[in-house]
Amino acid sequence: MNWLYLVSYFFGGIFLANAVPHFVSGMMGQPFQSPFAKPPGKGLSSSTVNVLWGFFNAVIGYLLVVRVGIFHLRSIGDVLVLALGALLISLLSARHFGQFHGGNAPGRS
């Protein structure tokens, strides 16, 4: 297996996982942090911007996973690398956005 394919699947997992909070927040009509807010990643962007950003991330994730190499759902290596990328961005996002939404210290005021 070509290691460049695995790198592509890793970043595909990152983009696919990053699409979820933006797309869902936008569909719920709620503002959420995005790279386009002021300050970037801290301020809130509109629900429309988040839907578009989430959709863009989903498209890039799709291209990196499905159009690069031959991704096999039954290949443990392919799936683990994609899942590792998704897990990494999810944990980083939880810590980053938790500071704005109270998720890093629940129950404390």
C-alpha positions as CSV (number, residue, x, y, z in Angstrom):
1,M,0.0,0.0,0.0
2,N,1.2,3.5,-0.9
3,W,1.8,5.5,2.3
4,L,0.5,8.7,0.5
5,Y,-2.9,7.0,0.3
6,L,-2.8,6.6,4.1
7,V,-1.9,10.3,4.6
8,S,-4.9,11.2,2.3
9,Y,-7.2,9.0,4.3
10,F,-6.0,10.5,7.6
11,F,-6.7,14.0,6.3
12,G,-10.0,12.8,4.8
13,G,-11.0,11.7,8.3
14,I,-10.1,15.1,9.7
15,F,-12.2,16.9,7.0
16,L,-15.2,14.6,7.4
17,A,-15.3,14.9,11.2
18,N,-14.8,18.7,11.0
19,A,-17.8,18.9,8.6
20,V,-20.2,17.5,11.3
21,P,-20.4,20.3,13.9
22,H,-20.4,23.1,11.3
23,F,-23.1,21.5,9.2
24,V,-25.3,20.5,12.1
25,S,-25.0,23.9,13.9
26,G,-25.9,25.6,10.6
27,M,-28.8,23.3,9.9
28,M,-30.1,24.0,13.4
29,G,-29.9,27.8,12.7
30,Q,-27.3,28.3,15.4
31,P,-24.1,30.4,15.0
32,F,-20.8,28.6,15.6
33,Q,-17.1,29.3,15.4
34,S,-15.5,29.1,12.0
35,P,-12.3,30.3,10.3
36,F,-14.3,33.2,8.8
37,A,-15.4,34.7,12.1
38,K,-13.6,37.6,13.8
39,P,-11.4,36.5,15.5
40,P,-11.0,33.4,13.4
41,G,-11.9,30.2,15.3
42,K,-13.2,32.2,18.3
43,G,-15.9,34.5,17.1
44,L,-19.2,33.2,15.8
45,S,-20.2,32.8,12.1
46,S,-23.8,32.7,10.8
47,S,-25.6,29.5,10.4
48,T,-25.4,29.9,6.6
49,V,-21.6,30.3,6.7
50,N,-21.4,27.1,8.8
51,V,-23.6,25.1,6.4
52,L,-21.4,26.1,3.5
53,W,-18.2,25.5,5.5
54,G,-19.4,22.1,6.7
55,F,-20.4,21.1,3.1
56,F,-17.0,22.2,1.8
57,N,-15.3,20.1,4.4
58,A,-17.5,17.1,3.5
59,V,-16.6,17.5,-0.2
60,I,-12.8,17.7,0.5
61,G,-13.1,14.7,2.9
62,Y,-14.9,12.7,0.2
63,L,-12.3,13.6,-2.4
64,L,-9.4,12.6,-0.1
65,V,-11.0,9.3,0.9
66,V,-12.8,8.1,-2.2
67,R,-10.9,9.7,-5.1
68,V,-7.3,9.0,-3.9
69,G,-6.2,5.4,-4.1
70,I,-8.7,2.7,-3.5
71,F,-10.2,3.0,0.0
72,H,-11.5,-0.3,1.3
73,L,-14.1,-0.3,4.2
74,R,-13.0,-3.9,5.0
75,S,-9.3,-2.9,5.2
76,I,-8.4,-2.4,8.9
77,G,-5.5,-0.2,7.9
78,D,-7.5,2.2,5.7
79,V,-10.3,2.5,8.3
80,L,-8.0,2.9,11.3
81,V,-6.1,5.7,9.6
82,L,-9.3,7.5,8.7
83,A,-10.7,7.0,12.2
84,L,-7.4,8.3,13.7
85,G,-7.7,11.5,11.8
86,A,-11.4,11.9,12.8
87,L,-10.6,11.1,16.4
88,L,-7.7,13.6,16.5
89,I,-9.7,16.5,15.1
90,S,-12.6,15.6,17.4
91,L,-10.5,15.7,20.5
92,L,-8.8,19.0,19.5
93,S,-12.1,20.5,18.7
94,A,-13.6,19.4,22.0
95,R,-10.8,21.1,23.9
96,H,-10.8,24.2,21.7
97,F,-14.6,24.8,21.6
98,G,-15.1,23.5,25.1
99,Q,-13.5,26.7,26.4
100,F,-16.3,28.8,24.7
101,H,-19.2,26.5,25.5
102,G,-18.4,25.2,29.0
103,G,-17.4,21.7,27.9
104,N,-14.0,21.6,29.5
105,A,-15.3,22.0,33.0
106,P,-19.0,21.0,33.1
107,G,-20.9,21.9,36.2
108,R,-18.6,24.7,37.2
109,S,-19.7,28.3,36.9
